[in-house]
Amino acid sequence: MKASCNKKQRGFGKVNFSELLKSIEEYEKTLEARKQSIELQELELKSSYNQLEKIMDGNVLISIRRIYG
């Protein structure tokens, strides 16, 4: 009769590290693409705000700044 060993497995076990690294790299690319998209949206908003600033009366602009910070 063999003695049974009930030790918990520690570490990663059987992990395909190349697949794990590929997955991490794809996730990082996704994050970078999202970051660039957000930066582009921010630039577009700033541009729109600057255009509005040129069009609007100074008093109206002051009121908007008070409301929206």
All heavy atoms as TSV, in Angstrom:
chain	resi	resn	atom	element	x	y	z
A	1	MET	N	N	0.816	-1.183	0.000
A	1	MET	CA	C	0.000	0.000	0.000
A	1	MET	C	C	0.864	1.253	0.000
A	1	MET	O	O	1.790	1.353	0.772
A	1	MET	CB	C	-0.838	-0.018	1.269
A	1	MET	CG	C	-2.233	0.348	1.038
A	1	MET	SD	S	-3.065	0.394	2.630
A	1	MET	CE	C	-4.574	-0.253	2.109
A	2	LYS	N	N	0.518	2.198	-0.868
A	2	LYS	CA	C	1.259	3.463	-0.916
A	2	LYS	C	C	0.630	4.458	0.036
A	2	LYS	O	O	-0.581	4.539	0.158
A	2	LYS	CB	C	1.222	4.049	-2.318
A	2	LYS	CG	C	2.103	3.347	-3.294
A	2	LYS	CD	C	2.112	4.122	-4.587
A	2	LYS	CE	C	3.098	3.497	-5.536
A	2	LYS	NZ	N	3.167	4.214	-6.786
A	3	ALA	N	N	1.481	5.220	0.659
A	3	ALA	CA	C	0.992	6.279	1.540
A	3	ALA	C	C	0.554	7.460	0.680
A	3	ALA	O	O	1.231	7.830	-0.264
A	3	ALA	CB	C	2.072	6.693	2.512
A	4	SER	N	N	-0.576	7.987	0.984
A	4	SER	CA	C	-1.072	9.126	0.220
A	4	SER	C	C	-0.523	10.413	0.810
A	4	SER	O	O	-0.423	10.569	2.007
A	4	SER	CB	C	-2.600	9.074	0.236
A	4	SER	OG	O	-3.162	10.285	0.514
A	5	CYS	N	N	-0.192	11.340	-0.072
A	5	CYS	CA	C	0.372	12.621	0.364
A	5	CYS	C	C	-0.636	13.712	0.018
A	5	CYS	O	O	-0.987	13.903	-1.128
A	5	CYS	CB	C	1.696	12.849	-0.353
A	5	CYS	SG	S	2.547	14.311	0.211
A	6	ASN	N	N	-1.130	14.420	0.998
A	6	ASN	CA	C	-2.144	15.449	0.791
A	6	ASN	C	C	-1.580	16.863	0.823
A	6	ASN	O	O	-2.199	17.767	1.343
A	6	ASN	CB	C	-3.246	15.324	1.859
A	6	ASN	CG	C	-4.062	14.079	1.688
A	6	ASN	OD1	O	-4.232	13.608	0.576
A	6	ASN	ND2	N	-4.560	13.537	2.782
A	7	LYS	N	N	-0.421	17.066	0.263
A	7	LYS	CA	C	0.171	18.395	0.224
A	7	LYS	C	C	-0.533	19.240	-0.824
A	7	LYS	O	O	-0.894	18.761	-1.883
A	7	LYS	CB	C	1.662	18.331	-0.116
A	7	LYS	CG	C	2.505	17.704	0.962
A	7	LYS	CD	C	3.954	17.725	0.548
A	7	LYS	CE	C	4.815	17.055	1.610
A	7	LYS	NZ	N	6.213	16.992	1.187
A	8	LYS	N	N	-0.710	20.516	-0.513
A	8	LYS	CA	C	-1.285	21.439	-1.491
A	8	LYS	C	C	-0.228	21.796	-2.521
A	8	LYS	O	O	0.931	21.978	-2.186
A	8	LYS	CB	C	-1.767	22.721	-0.806
A	8	LYS	CG	C	-2.963	22.510	0.080
A	8	LYS	CD	C	-3.425	23.839	0.658
A	8	LYS	CE	C	-4.634	23.620	1.530
A	8	LYS	NZ	N	-5.096	24.872	2.129
A	9	GLN	N	N	-0.667	21.886	-3.765
A	9	GLN	CA	C	0.254	22.265	-4.833
A	9	GLN	C	C	0.546	23.749	-4.731
A	9	GLN	O	O	-0.347	24.571	-4.583
A	9	GLN	CB	C	-0.354	21.949	-6.191
A	9	GLN	CG	C	0.593	22.238	-7.328
A	9	GLN	CD	C	0.002	21.836	-8.663
A	9	GLN	OE1	O	-1.099	21.336	-8.712
A	9	GLN	NE2	N	0.738	22.073	-9.715
A	10	ARG	N	N	1.795	24.116	-4.810
A	10	ARG	CA	C	2.198	25.520	-4.746
A	10	ARG	C	C	2.822	25.938	-6.067
A	10	ARG	O	O	3.287	25.132	-6.824
A	10	ARG	CB	C	3.205	25.734	-3.617
A	10	ARG	CG	C	2.590	25.498	-2.273
A	10	ARG	CD	C	3.566	25.760	-1.184
A	10	ARG	NE	N	2.930	25.452	0.095
A	10	ARG	CZ	C	3.358	25.902	1.239
A	10	ARG	NH1	N	4.413	26.664	1.295
A	10	ARG	NH2	N	2.744	25.591	2.349
A	11	GLY	N	N	2.861	27.216	-6.281
A	11	GLY	CA	C	3.464	27.733	-7.508
A	11	GLY	C	C	2.452	27.779	-8.634
A	11	GLY	O	O	1.248	27.780	-8.417
A	12	PHE	N	N	2.950	27.766	-9.850
A	12	PHE	CA	C	2.099	27.936	-11.017
A	12	PHE	C	C	1.614	26.625	-11.602
A	12	PHE	O	O	0.723	26.619	-12.419
A	12	PHE	CB	C	2.838	28.732	-12.104
A	12	PHE	CG	C	3.141	30.142	-11.691
A	12	PHE	CD1	C	4.424	30.519	-11.345
A	12	PHE	CD2	C	2.140	31.076	-11.647
A	12	PHE	CE1	C	4.695	31.822	-10.977
A	12	PHE	CE2	C	2.396	32.383	-11.273
A	12	PHE	CZ	C	3.677	32.743	-10.939
A	13	GLY	N	N	2.220	25.542	-11.240
A	13	GLY	CA	C	1.826	24.289	-11.865
A	13	GLY	C	C	2.257	24.284	-13.311
A	13	GLY	O	O	3.292	24.825	-13.680
A	14	LYS	N	N	1.433	23.684	-14.172
A	14	LYS	CA	C	1.757	23.618	-15.598
A	14	LYS	C	C	1.159	24.827	-16.301
A	14	LYS	O	O	-0.013	24.875	-16.606
A	14	LYS	CB	C	1.208	22.336	-16.203
A	14	LYS	CG	C	1.867	21.102	-15.659
A	14	LYS	CD	C	1.322	19.861	-16.310
A	14	LYS	CE	C	1.992	18.630	-15.742
A	14	LYS	NZ	N	1.477	17.408	-16.346
A	15	VAL	N	N	2.007	25.817	-16.523
A	15	VAL	CA	C	1.565	27.041	-17.177
A	15	VAL	C	C	2.370	27.218	-18.452
A	15	VAL	O	O	3.582	27.054	-18.466
A	15	VAL	CB	C	1.787	28.269	-16.254
A	15	VAL	CG1	C	1.460	29.557	-16.981
A	15	VAL	CG2	C	0.946	28.141	-15.005
A	16	ASN	N	N	1.673	27.562	-19.522
A	16	ASN	CA	C	2.339	27.854	-20.781
A	16	ASN	C	C	2.749	29.327	-20.732
A	16	ASN	O	O	1.952	30.224	-20.997
A	16	ASN	CB	C	1.390	27.581	-21.945
A	16	ASN	CG	C	2.062	27.761	-23.274
A	16	ASN	OD1	O	3.073	28.441	-23.382
A	16	ASN	ND2	N	1.502	27.159	-24.298
A	17	PHE	N	N	4.001	29.574	-20.361
A	17	PHE	CA	C	4.461	30.946	-20.152
A	17	PHE	C	C	4.480	31.760	-21.441
A	17	PHE	O	O	4.240	32.965	-21.411
A	17	PHE	CB	C	5.842	30.958	-19.489
A	17	PHE	CG	C	5.778	30.652	-18.028
A	17	PHE	CD1	C	6.132	29.401	-17.547
A	17	PHE	CD2	C	5.351	31.609	-17.125
A	17	PHE	CE1	C	6.059	29.117	-16.202
A	17	PHE	CE2	C	5.277	31.338	-15.775
A	17	PHE	CZ	C	5.628	30.081	-15.316
A	18	SER	N	N	4.717	31.127	-22.568
A	18	SER	CA	C	4.714	31.899	-23.814
A	18	SER	C	C	3.312	32.408	-24.114
A	18	SER	O	O	3.136	33.551	-24.556
A	18	SER	CB	C	5.254	31.070	-24.978
A	18	SER	OG	O	4.412	29.963	-25.243
A	19	GLU	N	N	2.295	31.608	-23.852
A	19	GLU	CA	C	0.920	32.053	-24.046
A	19	GLU	C	C	0.554	33.134	-23.031
A	19	GLU	O	O	-0.144	34.097	-23.355
A	19	GLU	CB	C	-0.058	30.878	-23.934
A	19	GLU	CG	C	-0.004	29.920	-25.092
A	19	GLU	CD	C	-0.374	30.575	-26.412
A	19	GLU	OE1	O	-1.355	31.357	-26.444
A	19	GLU	OE2	O	0.319	30.332	-27.409
A	20	LEU	N	N	1.034	32.983	-21.815
A	20	LEU	CA	C	0.789	33.989	-20.781
A	20	LEU	C	C	1.413	35.324	-21.173
A	20	LEU	O	O	0.779	36.378	-21.074
A	20	LEU	CB	C	1.338	33.514	-19.436
A	20	LEU	CG	C	1.200	34.474	-18.255
A	20	LEU	CD1	C	-0.261	34.772	-17.969
A	20	LEU	CD2	C	1.887	33.903	-17.028
A	21	LEU	N	N	2.646	35.292	-21.662
A	21	LEU	CA	C	3.323	36.526	-22.084
A	21	LEU	C	C	2.624	37.168	-23.275
A	21	LEU	O	O	2.475	38.390	-23.334
A	21	LEU	CB	C	4.788	36.245	-22.403
A	21	LEU	CG	C	5.673	35.912	-21.199
A	21	LEU	CD1	C	7.080	35.547	-21.658
A	21	LEU	CD2	C	5.727	37.065	-20.219
A	22	LYS	N	N	2.163	36.350	-24.227
A	22	LYS	CA	C	1.426	36.890	-25.368
A	22	LYS	C	C	0.153	37.587	-24.899
A	22	LYS	O	O	-0.195	38.658	-25.377
A	22	LYS	CB	C	1.056	35.771	-26.351
A	22	LYS	CG	C	2.192	35.291	-27.204
A	22	LYS	CD	C	1.693	34.208	-28.146
A	22	LYS	CE	C	2.828	33.518	-28.849
A	22	LYS	NZ	N	2.351	32.395	-29.684
A	23	SER	N	N	-0.521	36.966	-23.959
A	23	SER	CA	C	-1.750	37.532	-23.432
A	23	SER	C	C	-1.481	38.872	-22.743
A	23	SER	O	O	-2.228	39.841	-22.919
A	23	SER	CB	C	-2.392	36.555	-22.447
A	23	SER	OG	O	-3.538	37.097	-21.862
A	24	ILE	N	N	-0.421	38.941	-21.976
A	24	ILE	CA	C	-0.052	40.184	-21.288
A	24	ILE	C	C	0.299	41.264	-22.299
A	24	ILE	O	O	-0.116	42.421	-22.173
A	24	ILE	CB	C	1.112	39.943	-20.307
A	24	ILE	CG1	C	0.632	39.070	-19.140
A	24	ILE	CG2	C	1.688	41.259	-19.795
A	24	ILE	CD1	C	1.737	38.567	-18.245
A	25	GLU	N	N	1.049	40.905	-23.337
A	25	GLU	CA	C	1.423	41.876	-24.369
A	25	GLU	C	C	0.195	42.416	-25.096
A	25	GLU	O	O	0.103	43.616	-25.371
A	25	GLU	CB	C	2.398	41.249	-25.358
A	25	GLU	CG	C	3.778	41.033	-24.776
A	25	GLU	CD	C	4.692	40.228	-25.692
A	25	GLU	OE1	O	4.214	39.694	-26.717
A	25	GLU	OE2	O	5.887	40.130	-25.370
A	26	GLU	N	N	-0.768	41.539	-25.414
A	26	GLU	CA	C	-1.993	41.981	-26.074
A	26	GLU	C	C	-2.790	42.915	-25.168
A	26	GLU	O	O	-3.341	43.917	-25.625
A	26	GLU	CB	C	-2.855	40.773	-26.479
A	26	GLU	CG	C	-2.289	39.982	-27.631
A	26	GLU	CD	C	-2.157	40.818	-28.898
A	26	GLU	OE1	O	-3.093	41.584	-29.227
A	26	GLU	OE2	O	-1.108	40.723	-29.565
A	27	TYR	N	N	-2.826	42.603	-23.890
A	27	TYR	CA	C	-3.527	43.457	-22.926
A	27	TYR	C	C	-2.866	44.829	-22.857
A	27	TYR	O	O	-3.545	45.856	-22.841
A	27	TYR	CB	C	-3.535	42.788	-21.549
A	27	TYR	CG	C	-4.216	43.604	-20.482
A	27	TYR	CD1	C	-5.598	43.761	-20.489
A	27	TYR	CD2	C	-3.481	44.224	-19.482
A	27	TYR	CE1	C	-6.232	44.516	-19.516
A	27	TYR	CE2	C	-4.114	44.979	-18.495
A	27	TYR	CZ	C	-5.487	45.119	-18.525
A	27	TYR	OH	O	-6.105	45.875	-17.560
A	28	GLU	N	N	-1.533	44.867	-22.851
A	28	GLU	CA	C	-0.812	46.137	-22.813
A	28	GLU	C	C	-1.087	46.960	-24.077
A	28	GLU	O	O	-1.246	48.178	-24.013
A	28	GLU	CB	C	0.683	45.894	-22.645
A	28	GLU	CG	C	1.063	45.420	-21.250
A	28	GLU	CD	C	2.532	45.054	-21.121
A	28	GLU	OE1	O	3.198	44.813	-22.147
A	28	GLU	OE2	O	2.998	44.999	-19.973
A	29	LYS	N	N	-1.168	46.292	-25.233
A	29	LYS	CA	C	-1.486	46.998	-26.479
A	29	LYS	C	C	-2.885	47.599	-26.417
A	29	LYS	O	O	-3.117	48.720	-26.868
A	29	LYS	CB	C	-1.389	46.047	-27.675
A	29	LYS	CG	C	0.028	45.656	-28.031
A	29	LYS	CD	C	0.026	44.662	-29.172
A	29	LYS	CE	C	1.429	44.146	-29.455
A	29	LYS	NZ	N	1.415	43.098	-30.497
A	30	THR	N	N	-3.820	46.834	-25.845
A	30	THR	CA	C	-5.187	47.316	-25.698
A	30	THR	C	C	-5.218	48.546	-24.798
A	30	THR	O	O	-5.887	49.541	-25.100
A	30	THR	CB	C	-6.091	46.213	-25.108
A	30	THR	OG1	O	-6.064	45.080	-25.973
A	30	THR	CG2	C	-7.521	46.691	-24.947
A	31	LEU	N	N	-4.484	48.500	-23.686
A	31	LEU	CA	C	-4.429	49.645	-22.779
A	31	LEU	C	C	-3.839	50.865	-23.471
A	31	LEU	O	O	-4.333	51.985	-23.305
A	31	LEU	CB	C	-3.596	49.306	-21.539
A	31	LEU	CG	C	-4.224	48.363	-20.526
A	31	LEU	CD1	C	-3.249	48.106	-19.387
A	31	LEU	CD2	C	-5.526	48.913	-19.989
A	32	GLU	N	N	-2.785	50.664	-24.252
A	32	GLU	CA	C	-2.144	51.776	-24.952
A	32	GLU	C	C	-3.107	52.390	-25.971
A	32	GLU	O	O	-3.193	53.616	-26.100
A	32	GLU	CB	C	-0.863	51.309	-25.639
A	32	GLU	CG	C	-0.078	52.411	-26.318
A	32	GLU	CD	C	0.400	53.501	-25.376
A	32	GLU	OE1	O	0.680	53.212	-24.191
A	32	GLU	OE2	O	0.493	54.657	-25.821
A	33	ALA	N	N	-3.846	51.538	-26.691
A	33	ALA	CA	C	-4.810	52.039	-27.668
A	33	ALA	C	C	-5.904	52.845	-26.975
A	33	ALA	O	O	-6.319	53.902	-27.463
A	33	ALA	CB	C	-5.418	50.882	-28.447
A	34	ARG	N	N	-6.365	52.367	-25.832
A	34	ARG	CA	C	-7.390	53.101	-25.078
A	34	ARG	C	C	-6.850	54.439	-24.594
A	34	ARG	O	O	-7.533	55.449	-24.638
A	34	ARG	CB	C	-7.871	52.279	-23.889
A	34	ARG	CG	C	-8.745	51.119	-24.280
A	34	ARG	CD	C	-9.207	50.349	-23.072
A	34	ARG	NE	N	-10.007	49.207	-23.479
A	34	ARG	CZ	C	-10.369	48.241	-22.662
A	34	ARG	NH1	N	-9.999	48.267	-21.397
A	34	ARG	NH2	N	-11.096	47.240	-23.099
A	35	LYS	N	N	-5.602	54.433	-24.128
A	35	LYS	CA	C	-4.978	55.670	-23.652
A	35	LYS	C	C	-4.893	56.698	-24.782
A	35	LYS	O	O	-5.214	57.870	-24.588
A	35	LYS	CB	C	-3.587	55.364	-23.103
A	35	LYS	CG	C	-2.846	56.563	-22.597
A	35	LYS	CD	C	-1.458	56.197	-22.124
A	35	LYS	CE	C	-0.651	57.409	-21.756
A	35	LYS	NZ	N	0.740	57.090	-21.437
A	36	GLN	N	N	-4.485	56.247	-25.962
A	36	GLN	CA	C	-4.384	57.153	-27.104
A	36	GLN	C	C	-5.753	57.684	-27.510
A	36	GLN	O	O	-5.896	58.857	-27.869
A	36	GLN	CB	C	-3.710	56.449	-28.272
A	36	GLN	CG	C	-2.236	56.200	-28.045
A	36	GLN	CD	C	-1.592	55.397	-29.157
A	36	GLN	OE1	O	-2.262	54.934	-30.079
A	36	GLN	NE2	N	-0.289	55.215	-29.080
A	37	SER	N	N	-6.757	56.835	-27.431
A	37	SER	CA	C	-8.116	57.253	-27.768
A	37	SER	C	C	-8.602	58.326	-26.799
A	37	SER	O	O	-9.205	59.325	-27.207
A	37	SER	CB	C	-9.057	56.040	-27.729
A	37	SER	OG	O	-10.381	56.443	-27.920
A	38	ILE	N	N	-8.334	58.136	-25.525
A	38	ILE	CA	C	-8.731	59.117	-24.513
A	38	ILE	C	C	-7.991	60.436	-24.726
A	38	ILE	O	O	-8.582	61.513	-24.640
A	38	ILE	CB	C	-8.488	58.558	-23.095
A	38	ILE	CG1	C	-9.492	57.444	-22.814
A	38	ILE	CG2	C	-8.577	59.656	-22.051
A	38	ILE	CD1	C	-9.204	56.654	-21.560
A	39	GLU	N	N	-6.699	60.356	-25.035
A	39	GLU	CA	C	-5.917	61.574	-25.279
A	39	GLU	C	C	-6.472	62.342	-26.484
A	39	GLU	O	O	-6.549	63.572	-26.466
A	39	GLU	CB	C	-4.443	61.229	-25.480
A	39	GLU	CG	C	-3.748	60.784	-24.201
A	39	GLU	CD	C	-2.344	60.244	-24.434
A	39	GLU	OE1	O	-1.955	60.044	-25.605
A	39	GLU	OE2	O	-1.645	60.014	-23.435
A	40	LEU	N	N	-6.859	61.609	-27.523
A	40	LEU	CA	C	-7.437	62.250	-28.709
A	40	LEU	C	C	-8.764	62.924	-28.362
A	40	LEU	O	O	-9.013	64.058	-28.782
A	40	LEU	CB	C	-7.643	61.218	-29.819
A	40	LEU	CG	C	-8.250	61.735	-31.118
A	40	LEU	CD1	C	-7.365	62.823	-31.726
A	40	LEU	CD2	C	-8.448	60.602	-32.093
A	41	GLN	N	N	-9.589	62.248	-27.574
A	41	GLN	CA	C	-10.861	62.841	-27.158
A	41	GLN	C	C	-10.628	64.111	-26.344
A	41	GLN	O	O	-11.345	65.102	-26.512
A	41	GLN	CB	C	-11.674	61.839	-26.349
A	41	GLN	CG	C	-12.214	60.692	-27.164
A	41	GLN	CD	C	-12.878	59.624	-26.317
A	41	GLN	OE1	O	-12.963	59.742	-25.104
A	41	GLN	NE2	N	-13.349	58.576	-26.962
A	42	GLU	N	N	-9.625	64.089	-25.473
A	42	GLU	CA	C	-9.310	65.278	-24.678
A	42	GLU	C	C	-8.885	66.442	-25.572
A	42	GLU	O	O	-9.281	67.584	-25.351
A	42	GLU	CB	C	-8.219	64.961	-23.651
A	42	GLU	CG	C	-8.692	64.087	-22.508
A	42	GLU	CD	C	-7.560	63.683	-21.578
A	42	GLU	OE1	O	-6.371	63.844	-21.930
A	42	GLU	OE2	O	-7.878	63.178	-20.485
A	43	LEU	N	N	-8.072	66.141	-26.580
A	43	LEU	CA	C	-7.652	67.197	-27.509
A	43	LEU	C	C	-8.840	67.772	-28.268
A	43	LEU	O	O	-8.922	68.987	-28.478
A	43	LEU	CB	C	-6.621	66.650	-28.498
A	43	LEU	CG	C	-5.223	66.391	-27.953
A	43	LEU	CD1	C	-4.362	65.708	-29.012
A	43	LEU	CD2	C	-4.567	67.695	-27.505
A	44	GLU	N	N	-9.750	66.899	-28.689
A	44	GLU	CA	C	-10.932	67.366	-29.406
A	44	GLU	C	C	-11.798	68.244	-28.507
A	44	GLU	O	O	-12.335	69.263	-28.948
A	44	GLU	CB	C	-11.737	66.175	-29.930
A	44	GLU	CG	C	-11.042	65.446	-31.064
A	44	GLU	CD	C	-11.726	64.138	-31.450
A	44	GLU	OE1	O	-12.609	63.664	-30.705
A	44	GLU	OE2	O	-11.358	63.587	-32.491
A	45	LEU	N	N	-11.940	67.858	-27.242
A	45	LEU	CA	C	-12.719	68.664	-26.304
A	45	LEU	C	C	-12.077	70.029	-26.074
A	45	LEU	O	O	-12.760	71.048	-26.037
A	45	LEU	CB	C	-12.882	67.933	-24.964
A	45	LEU	CG	C	-13.877	66.781	-24.950
A	45	LEU	CD1	C	-13.791	66.037	-23.621
A	45	LEU	CD2	C	-15.291	67.278	-25.191
A	46	LYS	N	N	-10.758	70.040	-25.925
A	46	LYS	CA	C	-10.058	71.317	-25.738
A	46	LYS	C	C	-10.225	72.217	-26.950
A	46	LYS	O	O	-10.427	73.416	-26.823
A	46	LYS	CB	C	-8.574	71.072	-25.458
A	46	LYS	CG	C	-8.308	70.528	-24.079
A	46	LYS	CD	C	-6.832	70.239	-23.862
A	46	LYS	CE	C	-6.588	69.615	-22.511
A	46	LYS	NZ	N	-5.177	69.239	-22.330
A	47	SER	N	N	-10.150	71.609	-28.121
A	47	SER	CA	C	-10.319	72.377	-29.347
A	47	SER	C	C	-11.729	72.950	-29.426
A	47	SER	O	O	-11.917	74.129	-29.772
A	47	SER	CB	C	-10.040	71.490	-30.557
A	47	SER	OG	O	-10.313	72.173	-31.747
A	48	SER	N	N	-12.718	72.121	-29.093
A	48	SER	CA	C	-14.108	72.593	-29.110
A	48	SER	C	C	-14.302	73.719	-28.105
A	48	SER	O	O	-14.981	74.708	-28.378
A	48	SER	CB	C	-15.066	71.445	-28.785
A	48	SER	OG	O	-14.994	70.454	-29.781
A	49	TYR	N	N	-13.713	73.564	-26.936
A	49	TYR	CA	C	-13.827	74.592	-25.902
A	49	TYR	C	C	-13.190	75.897	-26.380
A	49	TYR	O	O	-13.749	76.972	-26.192
A	49	TYR	CB	C	-13.173	74.119	-24.611
A	49	TYR	CG	C	-13.249	75.127	-23.503
A	49	TYR	CD1	C	-14.410	75.269	-22.760
A	49	TYR	CD2	C	-12.166	75.953	-23.205
A	49	TYR	CE1	C	-14.498	76.203	-21.745
A	49	TYR	CE2	C	-12.241	76.891	-22.190
A	49	TYR	CZ	C	-13.417	77.016	-21.464
A	49	TYR	OH	O	-13.487	77.941	-20.462
A	50	ASN	N	N	-12.037	75.791	-27.015
A	50	ASN	CA	C	-11.362	76.994	-27.518
A	50	ASN	C	C	-12.197	77.692	-28.590
A	50	ASN	O	O	-12.249	78.922	-28.644
A	50	ASN	CB	C	-9.984	76.645	-28.062
A	50	ASN	CG	C	-8.997	76.318	-26.965
A	50	ASN	OD1	O	-9.177	76.719	-25.822
A	50	ASN	ND2	N	-7.959	75.576	-27.302
A	51	GLN	N	N	-12.858	76.903	-29.443
A	51	GLN	CA	C	-13.726	77.491	-30.456
A	51	GLN	C	C	-14.913	78.199	-29.810
A	51	GLN	O	O	-15.286	79.300	-30.217
A	51	GLN	CB	C	-14.212	76.417	-31.429
A	51	GLN	CG	C	-13.124	75.898	-32.330
A	51	GLN	CD	C	-13.584	74.716	-33.169
A	51	GLN	OE1	O	-14.709	74.250	-33.044
A	51	GLN	NE2	N	-12.701	74.229	-34.028
A	52	LEU	N	N	-15.495	77.559	-28.803
A	52	LEU	CA	C	-16.607	78.189	-28.087
A	52	LEU	C	C	-16.170	79.470	-27.400
A	52	LEU	O	O	-16.897	80.464	-27.391
A	52	LEU	CB	C	-17.190	77.227	-27.043
A	52	LEU	CG	C	-18.112	76.147	-27.554
A	52	LEU	CD1	C	-18.475	75.199	-26.420
A	52	LEU	CD2	C	-19.364	76.744	-28.163
A	53	GLU	N	N	-14.972	79.430	-26.843
A	53	GLU	CA	C	-14.439	80.593	-26.145
A	53	GLU	C	C	-14.336	81.792	-27.087
A	53	GLU	O	O	-14.613	82.925	-26.703
A	53	GLU	CB	C	-13.074	80.240	-25.553
A	53	GLU	CG	C	-12.537	81.254	-24.599
A	53	GLU	CD	C	-11.251	80.764	-23.938
A	53	GLU	OE1	O	-10.419	80.148	-24.617
A	53	GLU	OE2	O	-11.096	81.013	-22.746
A	54	LYS	N	N	-13.964	81.547	-28.319
A	54	LYS	CA	C	-13.831	82.631	-29.292
A	54	LYS	C	C	-15.191	83.198	-29.695
A	54	LYS	O	O	-15.318	84.375	-29.993
A	54	LYS	CB	C	-13.094	82.130	-30.535
A	54	LYS	CG	C	-11.637	81.839	-30.284
A	54	LYS	CD	C	-10.970	81.252	-31.513
A	54	LYS	CE	C	-9.528	80.880	-31.224
A	54	LYS	NZ	N	-8.898	80.213	-32.373
A	55	ILE	N	N	-16.206	82.330	-29.695
A	55	ILE	CA	C	-17.532	82.739	-30.162
A	55	ILE	C	C	-18.338	83.437	-29.074
A	55	ILE	O	O	-19.015	84.429	-29.320
A	55	ILE	CB	C	-18.316	81.502	-30.671
A	55	ILE	CG1	C	-17.629	80.930	-31.909
A	55	ILE	CG2	C	-19.765	81.841	-30.963
A	55	ILE	CD1	C	-18.150	79.587	-32.339
A	56	MET	N	N	-18.258	82.921	-27.874
A	56	MET	CA	C	-19.153	83.356	-26.809
A	56	MET	C	C	-18.732	84.672	-26.163
A	56	MET	O	O	-17.564	85.030	-26.125
A	56	MET	CB	C	-19.263	82.274	-25.743
A	56	MET	CG	C	-19.851	80.984	-26.266
A	56	MET	SD	S	-19.861	79.722	-25.027
A	56	MET	CE	C	-21.282	80.217	-24.115
A	57	ASP	N	N	-19.699	85.349	-25.629
A	57	ASP	CA	C	-19.475	86.575	-24.877
A	57	ASP	C	C	-18.717	86.237	-23.601
A	57	ASP	O	O	-18.931	85.208	-22.987
A	57	ASP	CB	C	-20.832	87.201	-24.551
A	57	ASP	CG	C	-20.706	88.483	-23.762
A	57	ASP	OD1	O	-19.820	89.302	-24.078
A	57	ASP	OD2	O	-21.505	88.657	-22.840
A	58	GLY	N	N	-17.838	87.096	-23.166
A	58	GLY	CA	C	-17.027	86.850	-21.980
A	58	GLY	C	C	-17.841	86.570	-20.735
A	58	GLY	O	O	-17.494	85.714	-19.930
A	59	ASN	N	N	-18.962	87.241	-20.544
A	59	ASN	CA	C	-19.788	87.026	-19.355
A	59	ASN	C	C	-20.412	85.639	-19.347
A	59	ASN	O	O	-20.516	85.006	-18.300
A	59	ASN	CB	C	-20.894	88.088	-19.259
A	59	ASN	CG	C	-20.316	89.461	-18.983
A	59	ASN	OD1	O	-19.267	89.582	-18.349
A	59	ASN	ND2	N	-20.989	90.490	-19.453
A	60	VAL	N	N	-20.830	85.178	-20.498
A	60	VAL	CA	C	-21.414	83.839	-20.593
A	60	VAL	C	C	-20.336	82.799	-20.284
A	60	VAL	O	O	-20.571	81.822	-19.561
A	60	VAL	CB	C	-22.016	83.599	-21.996
A	60	VAL	CG1	C	-22.495	82.168	-22.142
A	60	VAL	CG2	C	-23.140	84.583	-22.261
A	61	LEU	N	N	-19.163	83.003	-20.792
A	61	LEU	CA	C	-18.058	82.081	-20.548
A	61	LEU	C	C	-17.725	82.008	-19.059
A	61	LEU	O	O	-17.497	80.919	-18.524
A	61	LEU	CB	C	-16.829	82.502	-21.343
A	61	LEU	CG	C	-15.634	81.580	-21.286
A	61	LEU	CD1	C	-15.995	80.198	-21.811
A	61	LEU	CD2	C	-14.493	82.145	-22.097
A	62	ILE	N	N	-17.727	83.140	-18.388
A	62	ILE	CA	C	-17.468	83.162	-16.947
A	62	ILE	C	C	-18.532	82.342	-16.216
A	62	ILE	O	O	-18.227	81.571	-15.309
A	62	ILE	CB	C	-17.412	84.614	-16.427
A	62	ILE	CG1	C	-16.155	85.300	-16.962
A	62	ILE	CG2	C	-17.453	84.649	-14.910
A	62	ILE	CD1	C	-16.123	86.796	-16.724
A	63	SER	N	N	-19.786	82.477	-16.615
A	63	SER	CA	C	-20.867	81.711	-15.983
A	63	SER	C	C	-20.677	80.215	-16.191
A	63	SER	O	O	-20.869	79.424	-15.263
A	63	SER	CB	C	-22.227	82.130	-16.569
A	63	SER	OG	O	-22.483	83.480	-16.299
A	64	ILE	N	N	-20.290	79.826	-17.376
A	64	ILE	CA	C	-20.059	78.407	-17.662
A	64	ILE	C	C	-18.908	77.879	-16.813
A	64	ILE	O	O	-18.990	76.784	-16.256
A	64	ILE	CB	C	-19.782	78.197	-19.160
A	64	ILE	CG1	C	-21.059	78.442	-19.964
A	64	ILE	CG2	C	-19.248	76.782	-19.428
A	64	ILE	CD1	C	-20.871	78.413	-21.452
A	65	ARG	N	N	-17.840	78.651	-16.691
A	65	ARG	CA	C	-16.704	78.223	-15.864
A	65	ARG	C	C	-17.123	78.050	-14.411
A	65	ARG	O	O	-16.657	77.138	-13.728
A	65	ARG	CB	C	-15.567	79.222	-15.971
A	65	ARG	CG	C	-14.829	79.141	-17.270
A	65	ARG	CD	C	-13.670	80.101	-17.307
A	65	ARG	NE	N	-12.935	79.966	-18.547
A	65	ARG	CZ	C	-12.150	80.911	-19.037
A	65	ARG	NH1	N	-11.984	82.060	-18.407
A	65	ARG	NH2	N	-11.518	80.734	-20.171
A	66	ARG	N	N	-17.988	78.909	-13.913
A	66	ARG	CA	C	-18.450	78.780	-12.524
A	66	ARG	C	C	-19.268	77.502	-12.344
A	66	ARG	O	O	-19.164	76.833	-11.325
A	66	ARG	CB	C	-19.310	79.981	-12.146
A	66	ARG	CG	C	-18.515	81.223	-11.877
A	66	ARG	CD	C	-19.411	82.356	-11.456
A	66	ARG	NE	N	-18.642	83.593	-11.362
A	66	ARG	CZ	C	-19.175	84.799	-11.488
A	66	ARG	NH1	N	-20.458	84.947	-11.720
A	66	ARG	NH2	N	-18.413	85.881	-11.385
A	67	ILE	N	N	-20.085	77.169	-13.339
A	67	ILE	CA	C	-20.943	75.978	-13.239
A	67	ILE	C	C	-20.143	74.691	-13.365
A	67	ILE	O	O	-20.293	73.765	-12.586
A	67	ILE	CB	C	-22.048	76.027	-14.317
A	67	ILE	CG1	C	-22.994	77.194	-14.033
A	67	ILE	CG2	C	-22.823	74.713	-14.359
A	67	ILE	CD1	C	-23.974	77.473	-15.164
A	68	TYR	N	N	-19.276	74.630	-14.355
A	68	TYR	CA	C	-18.572	73.367	-14.675
A	68	TYR	C	C	-17.144	73.303	-14.196
A	68	TYR	O	O	-16.464	72.317	-14.384
A	68	TYR	CB	C	-18.629	73.135	-16.186
A	68	TYR	CG	C	-20.026	72.891	-16.671
A	68	TYR	CD1	C	-20.705	73.894	-17.354
A	68	TYR	CD2	C	-20.680	71.695	-16.428
A	68	TYR	CE1	C	-22.008	73.691	-17.777
A	68	TYR	CE2	C	-21.988	71.489	-16.863
A	68	TYR	CZ	C	-22.639	72.480	-17.535
A	68	TYR	OH	O	-23.905	72.281	-17.953
A	69	GLY	N	N	-16.665	74.331	-13.574
A	69	GLY	CA	C	-15.323	74.302	-13.013
A	69	GLY	C	C	-14.310	74.562	-14.027
A	69	GLY	O	O	-13.261	74.320	-14.194
